[in-house]
Amino acid sequence: MSSCPGKNSWPELVGTNGESAKTTIERENPNVGAIVLRDGTSVTGDFRCDRVWVWVNRNGNGLVVRAPRIG
């Protein structure tokens, strides 16, 4: 469980379009910025309450493959 303000995970967005997921996340928690990335992309390991990684599949159709969460 995160100590960050607002909603902190979005498992219901798995299988949806990554850009639409980004919009939903930022609407449901205005404290975060969502970043859409292809699954497997290298990212920093630091934890931030103002960031949500939105992992999309690598085949190009941009569907969310992991539950987005603050981090």
Secondary structure as UniProt FT lines:
FT   HELIX           11..13
FT   TURN            14..15
FT   HELIX           18..28
FT   TURN            30..31
FT   STRAND          33..38
FT   TURN            39..40
FT   TURN            49..50
FT   STRAND          51..56
FT   TURN            58..59
FT   STRAND          63..64
FT   STRAND          69..70
//
